[in-house]
């Protein structure tokens, strides 16, 4: 990522939203010497953002094979950026680079074969990424606790995963030690250089306003929608995994991501709905039965959480950073929040510093009216 010098003329910047992007932007902007005020509708200590319930995977090939090739190009750079950021925060333990394992049951082997072919085409431009097909014994050697019925697998290296909750807490602790101002319980509207508190009607002036409220901004942006995602958080000492494992299936891709303290995140459903009610019985059954077939020892796991959240997405499911004088909107991370956040942060900082280039390759749509839109 491009390193910007400390600001000669510090700006007074407001950030609407204290999820992943809000924390990252506040951190980087404070390091550059700017003044930052954060406005968030949640309460202090609450954990309602999509970033908190996410799995924290950094899997550019695994994600790009089922979405857009640009995700791969941005994601490979993101792994290095996250390693550097975790080191800067004293959280090197929060990133694990053990690759990803993709498996399928014998009856779904064609799904794995097609995934392998698609992944080969995507990875051809980057020789640092390796794709290795494994037989039953090799799968067992890589992850001994998986079912012995899995007779084939694909190991993708060096994909990674984050302890996302440790990361969010670390960013929060770093920010609390600075002179950043965070206004909780603040439902706001945004406009160029101005934040309006909807409860009090007060207006707050700033040099720039950055809107990164995620799905919370969808009422102000007609093209933004929320996509429901559901996860299970399990705890068991009967299973040990070293890396994320994905199960190929004709209807969905299930993943298991190991977390500290014998915990696992199982996900994820993807429903075109903005419903935030508790997880459905169908989703619970599908996730639970699929993870049981991957490792029968999960039968005794305890369900600690059944997470439901909305992923912010535009029509093409790619993030957008748009700006006019005094207002930047950074949103639409969809299911690629941790993978694409470094690129969105870089785009936002480049706008603030009057630059149009990015360290990562980007797709840029034509500007419309007075607003320039950058689609990454």
C-alpha positions as CSV (number, residue, x, y, z in Angstrom):
1,X,0.0,0.0,0.0
2,X,1.2,3.5,-0.8
3,X,2.8,5.3,2.2
4,X,1.6,8.9,2.5
5,X,3.7,11.4,4.4
6,X,2.5,13.1,7.6
7,X,0.1,15.8,6.6
8,X,1.6,19.3,6.3
9,X,-1.9,20.7,6.6
10,X,-3.9,18.4,9.0
11,X,-7.6,18.0,8.1
12,X,-10.6,17.8,10.4
13,X,-12.3,14.6,9.2
14,X,-15.5,13.0,10.3
15,X,-16.1,9.3,9.9
16,X,-19.7,7.9,9.9
17,X,-19.6,4.3,11.0
18,X,-17.3,2.4,13.4
19,X,-17.1,-1.0,11.7
20,X,-14.1,-2.4,9.9
21,X,-13.6,0.5,7.5
22,X,-14.4,3.1,10.1
23,X,-11.7,1.8,12.5
24,X,-9.1,1.3,9.8
25,X,-9.6,4.8,8.3
26,X,-9.5,6.4,11.7
27,X,-6.3,4.6,12.5
28,X,-4.5,5.4,9.3
29,X,-5.7,9.1,9.3
30,X,-4.5,9.6,12.9
31,X,-1.1,8.2,11.9
32,X,-1.0,10.8,9.2
33,X,-1.6,13.6,11.6
34,X,-5.2,14.4,10.8
35,X,-7.9,15.1,13.4
36,X,-10.7,12.5,13.4
37,X,-14.2,12.4,14.9
38,X,-16.2,9.2,14.6
39,X,-20.0,8.9,14.7
40,X,-21.7,5.6,15.2
41,X,-25.2,4.5,15.9
42,X,-24.2,1.7,18.2
43,X,-23.5,1.8,21.8
44,X,-20.0,1.8,23.3
45,X,-18.8,-1.8,23.5
46,X,-21.5,-3.1,21.2
47,X,-20.6,-5.6,18.5
48,X,-23.2,-5.3,15.8
49,X,-21.1,-4.7,12.7
50,X,-20.9,-7.2,9.9
51,X,-17.1,-7.3,10.5
52,X,-17.6,-8.7,14.0
53,X,-19.7,-11.7,12.9
54,X,-17.6,-12.4,9.8
55,X,-15.2,-15.2,9.4
56,X,-12.2,-13.0,8.5
57,X,-10.9,-15.0,5.5
58,X,-8.3,-13.7,3.2
59,X,-8.9,-16.0,0.3
60,X,-8.5,-14.3,-3.1
61,X,-8.6,-17.4,-5.3
62,X,-11.4,-19.1,-3.4
63,X,-13.5,-15.9,-3.6
64,X,-12.6,-14.8,-7.1
65,X,-13.5,-18.2,-8.6
66,X,-17.1,-17.6,-7.6
67,X,-17.2,-13.8,-8.2
68,X,-15.1,-11.2,-10.1
69,X,-11.4,-11.6,-11.2
70,X,-10.6,-8.2,-9.8
71,X,-11.1,-9.6,-6.3
72,X,-8.1,-11.9,-6.9
73,X,-5.8,-9.1,-7.9
74,X,-6.8,-6.9,-5.0
75,X,-6.9,-9.8,-2.5
76,X,-3.3,-11.0,-3.2
77,X,-2.0,-7.6,-2.2
78,X,-4.3,-7.5,0.8
79,X,-2.7,-10.5,2.4
80,X,0.7,-8.6,2.6
81,X,-1.0,-5.5,3.7
82,X,-2.8,-7.3,6.6
83,X,0.4,-8.9,7.7
84,X,2.1,-5.5,7.9
85,X,-0.9,-3.9,9.6
86,X,-1.1,-6.7,12.2
87,X,2.6,-6.3,12.9
88,X,2.2,-2.5,13.4
89,X,-0.7,-3.1,15.8
90,X,1.3,-5.7,17.8
91,X,-1.2,-8.3,16.6
92,X,1.0,-10.6,14.5
93,X,-0.7,-13.6,16.1
94,X,-4.1,-12.4,14.5
95,X,-3.1,-13.5,11.0
96,X,-2.5,-17.1,10.0
97,X,-1.1,-17.9,6.6
98,X,-1.7,-21.7,6.2
99,X,-3.6,-21.6,3.0
100,X,-7.1,-22.9,2.4
101,X,-8.4,-26.4,1.8
102,X,-11.2,-27.0,-0.6
103,X,-12.9,-30.4,-0.4
104,X,-16.0,-32.2,-1.8
105,X,-17.8,-35.4,-1.1
106,X,-17.3,-38.1,-3.8
107,X,-20.8,-37.4,-5.4
108,X,-19.8,-33.7,-5.8
109,X,-16.3,-34.3,-7.2
110,X,-17.3,-32.5,-10.4
111,X,-17.9,-29.3,-8.5
112,X,-14.3,-29.5,-7.1
113,X,-12.9,-30.3,-10.5
114,X,-14.6,-27.3,-12.1
115,X,-13.5,-25.1,-9.2
116,X,-9.9,-26.2,-9.8
117,X,-10.1,-25.3,-13.4
118,X,-11.5,-21.9,-12.7
119,X,-8.9,-21.3,-10.0
120,X,-6.1,-22.3,-12.4
121,X,-7.1,-19.6,-14.9
122,X,-7.3,-16.9,-12.2
123,X,-4.0,-17.8,-10.5
124,X,-2.1,-18.0,-13.8
125,X,-1.0,-14.4,-13.5
126,X,0.6,-14.8,-10.0
127,X,3.3,-17.5,-9.7
128,X,3.5,-16.9,-5.9
129,X,0.1,-18.7,-5.5
130,X,0.1,-22.5,-5.7
131,X,-2.8,-24.9,-6.3
132,X,-2.2,-28.5,-5.3
133,X,-4.6,-31.3,-5.8
134,X,-4.6,-33.8,-2.9
135,X,-5.6,-37.4,-2.6
136,X,-7.3,-38.9,0.4
137,X,-4.1,-39.6,2.3
138,X,-2.8,-36.1,1.6
139,X,-6.0,-34.5,2.8
140,X,-5.8,-36.5,5.9
141,X,-2.2,-35.5,6.5
142,X,-3.0,-31.8,6.1
143,X,-6.1,-31.9,8.3
144,X,-6.3,-35.2,10.2
145,X,-9.6,-34.5,11.9
146,X,-11.6,-34.3,8.6
147,X,-13.8,-37.2,7.6
148,X,-11.9,-40.0,5.8
149,X,-14.7,-40.1,3.2
150,X,-13.1,-37.0,1.6
151,X,-11.0,-38.6,-1.1
152,X,-9.9,-35.5,-2.9
153,X,-9.0,-31.9,-2.0
154,X,-7.4,-28.7,-3.3
155,X,-4.9,-26.9,-1.2
156,X,-4.5,-23.2,-2.1
157,X,-1.5,-21.4,-0.7
158,X,-0.7,-18.8,0.7
159,X,-4.3,-17.8,1.4
160,X,-4.8,-16.7,5.0
161,X,-7.4,-15.9,7.7
162,X,-7.7,-13.4,10.5
163,X,-8.8,-13.5,14.1
164,X,-11.2,-10.7,13.2
165,X,-12.5,-10.1,16.8
166,X,-8.9,-9.7,18.2
167,X,-8.2,-7.3,15.3
168,X,-11.3,-5.2,15.9
169,X,-10.5,-5.1,19.6
170,X,-6.9,-4.1,18.9
171,X,-7.9,-1.3,16.7
172,X,-10.4,-0.1,19.2
173,X,-7.8,-0.1,22.0
174,X,-5.3,1.7,19.8
175,X,-7.9,4.4,19.0
176,X,-9.0,4.8,22.6
177,X,-5.4,5.7,23.5
178,X,-5.4,8.6,21.1
179,X,-7.3,11.9,21.1
180,X,-9.9,10.6,18.7
181,X,-13.5,11.6,19.5
182,X,-16.1,8.9,19.2
183,X,-19.8,9.7,19.5
184,X,-21.8,6.6,20.1
185,X,-25.6,6.4,19.9
186,X,-25.4,8.8,17.0
187,X,-27.8,8.2,14.2
188,X,-26.6,10.7,11.6
189,X,-27.1,11.9,8.0
190,X,-24.2,12.9,5.9
191,X,-23.6,15.7,3.4
192,X,-20.5,17.5,2.1
193,X,-18.4,18.7,5.1
194,X,-21.3,18.2,7.4
195,X,-22.7,15.6,9.8
196,X,-26.2,16.0,11.2
197,X,-27.3,14.2,14.4
198,X,-30.8,13.0,13.7
199,X,-31.7,12.9,17.3
200,X,-30.8,16.4,18.3
201,X,-30.8,18.1,14.9
202,X,-27.4,19.6,15.5
203,X,-25.0,20.1,12.6
204,X,-21.2,19.5,12.9
205,X,-18.8,21.0,10.3
206,X,-15.7,19.2,9.1
207,X,-13.2,19.5,6.3
208,X,-14.2,16.1,5.0
209,X,-16.9,13.5,5.8
210,X,-16.3,9.9,5.1
211,X,-19.4,7.7,5.0
212,X,-18.6,4.0,5.7
213,X,-21.8,3.0,7.5
214,X,-22.1,-0.3,5.5
215,X,-25.7,-1.5,5.2
216,X,-26.7,1.4,7.5
217,X,-26.3,3.8,4.6
218,X,-28.7,2.0,2.3
219,X,-31.6,4.4,3.1
220,X,-29.5,7.2,1.7
221,X,-28.2,5.3,-1.3
222,X,-30.9,3.7,-3.5
223,X,-28.4,1.4,-5.3
224,X,-27.1,-0.1,-2.0
225,X,-28.8,-3.1,-0.6
226,X,-28.3,-5.4,2.4
227,X,-27.7,-9.1,1.8
228,X,-28.5,-11.4,4.8
229,X,-25.8,-13.7,5.9
230,X,-26.0,-16.3,8.7
231,X,-23.2,-18.0,10.6
232,X,-22.8,-20.5,13.5
233,X,-20.1,-20.1,16.1
234,X,-19.1,-23.4,17.6
235,X,-16.9,-24.6,20.3
236,X,-15.3,-28.0,20.6
237,X,-12.1,-29.6,21.7
238,X,-12.8,-32.7,19.5
239,X,-11.7,-31.0,16.3
240,X,-8.5,-29.2,15.4
241,X,-8.1,-27.4,12.0
242,X,-5.0,-25.4,10.9
243,X,-6.7,-23.5,8.1
244,X,-10.1,-22.6,6.6
245,X,-11.9,-25.6,4.9
246,X,-14.5,-25.1,2.2
247,X,-17.0,-27.7,1.1
248,X,-18.1,-27.6,-2.5
249,X,-21.7,-28.3,-3.0
250,X,-24.1,-27.8,-5.9
251,X,-26.2,-25.3,-4.0
252,X,-23.8,-23.6,-1.6
253,X,-20.2,-23.3,-0.4
254,X,-19.9,-24.0,3.2
255,X,-16.7,-22.9,5.1
256,X,-15.2,-23.6,8.5
257,X,-12.7,-21.2,9.9
258,X,-10.7,-22.0,13.0
259,X,-10.5,-19.4,15.7
260,X,-8.7,-19.3,19.1
261,X,-9.9,-21.1,22.1
262,X,-11.3,-24.1,20.2
263,X,-13.9,-22.0,18.4
264,X,-15.0,-22.3,14.8
265,X,-17.0,-20.0,12.5
266,X,-19.3,-21.9,10.2
267,X,-20.9,-20.1,7.3
268,X,-22.4,-18.8,5.4
269,X,-25.8,-18.4,3.9
270,X,-26.3,-15.7,1.4
271,X,-30.0,-14.5,1.1
272,X,-31.3,-11.6,-0.9
273,X,-33.1,-10.2,2.1
274,X,-32.7,-7.4,4.6
275,X,-34.4,-9.3,7.4
276,X,-32.4,-9.3,10.6
277,X,-34.5,-11.7,12.6
278,X,-32.8,-14.8,14.1
279,X,-31.3,-17.6,12.0
280,X,-33.9,-19.8,10.4
281,X,-34.3,-23.5,11.2
282,X,-33.5,-24.4,7.6
283,X,-30.2,-22.5,7.6
284,X,-29.3,-24.0,11.0
285,X,-30.0,-27.5,9.7
286,X,-28.1,-27.0,6.4
287,X,-25.0,-25.5,8.1
288,X,-25.0,-28.0,10.9
289,X,-25.5,-31.1,8.8
290,X,-22.9,-30.0,6.3
291,X,-20.2,-29.4,8.9
292,X,-21.1,-32.8,10.5
293,X,-20.3,-34.5,7.2
294,X,-17.0,-32.8,7.1
295,X,-16.0,-33.9,10.6
296,X,-18.4,-36.1,12.5
297,X,-16.7,-35.1,15.8
298,X,-18.5,-31.7,15.4
299,X,-21.6,-33.6,16.6
300,X,-20.7,-32.7,20.2
301,X,-19.8,-29.1,19.5
302,X,-21.6,-26.4,21.4
303,X,-23.4,-23.6,19.4
304,X,-22.2,-20.4,21.1
305,X,-23.7,-18.0,18.6
306,X,-26.0,-17.9,15.6
307,X,-25.0,-14.7,13.9
308,X,-27.2,-12.8,11.5
309,X,-26.0,-9.6,9.7
310,X,-26.4,-7.6,6.5
311,X,-23.6,-7.4,4.0
312,X,-23.7,-4.1,2.1
313,X,-23.7,-4.6,-1.6
314,X,-24.2,-2.8,-4.9
315,X,-25.7,-4.4,-8.0
316,X,-22.4,-5.8,-9.2
317,X,-21.3,-6.9,-5.7
318,X,-18.1,-4.9,-5.9
319,X,-17.2,-2.0,-3.6
320,X,-17.4,1.6,-4.7
321,X,-15.6,4.7,-3.4
322,X,-17.3,7.9,-4.6
323,X,-16.4,11.5,-3.8
324,X,-17.4,15.1,-4.3
325,X,-15.8,18.0,-2.5
326,X,-16.1,17.4,1.2
327,X,-17.8,14.0,1.1
328,X,-16.5,10.5,0.4
329,X,-18.7,7.3,0.4
330,X,-16.8,4.0,0.8
331,X,-19.1,1.1,0.8
332,X,-20.3,-2.2,-0.8
333,X,-17.7,-4.6,0.6
334,X,-20.4,-7.4,0.4
335,X,-18.9,-10.8,1.5
336,X,-15.3,-9.6,0.8
337,X,-14.9,-7.2,3.7
338,X,-11.5,-8.2,5.1
339,X,-10.2,-9.1,1.7
340,X,-11.0,-5.8,0.0
341,X,-10.8,-3.4,2.9
342,X,-7.1,-2.5,2.3
343,X,-8.0,-1.5,-1.3
344,X,-10.9,0.7,-0.2
345,X,-8.8,2.3,2.5
346,X,-6.1,3.0,-0.1
347,X,-8.6,4.5,-2.6
348,X,-10.1,6.8,0.2
349,X,-6.7,8.0,1.2
350,X,-5.7,8.7,-2.4
351,X,-8.8,10.9,-2.8
352,X,-8.0,12.8,0.4
353,X,-4.4,13.4,-0.8
354,X,-5.4,14.5,-4.3
355,X,-4.2,11.4,-6.1
356,X,-6.1,9.1,-8.5
357,X,-3.8,6.1,-8.6
358,X,-3.8,3.0,-6.4
359,X,-1.2,0.5,-5.4
360,X,-3.7,-2.2,-6.3
361,X,-5.3,-2.5,-9.8
362,X,-8.7,-1.1,-9.9
363,X,-11.7,-0.8,-12.2
364,X,-12.8,2.8,-12.6
365,X,-16.2,3.8,-14.0
366,X,-16.8,7.0,-15.8
367,X,-17.5,10.0,-13.6
368,X,-21.1,11.2,-13.6
369,X,-22.4,14.6,-12.8
370,X,-20.0,16.2,-10.2
371,X,-19.3,13.0,-8.5
372,X,-16.4,10.7,-9.4
373,X,-17.0,7.1,-8.7
374,X,-14.3,4.5,-8.3
375,X,-15.3,0.9,-8.5
376,X,-12.5,-1.4,-7.1
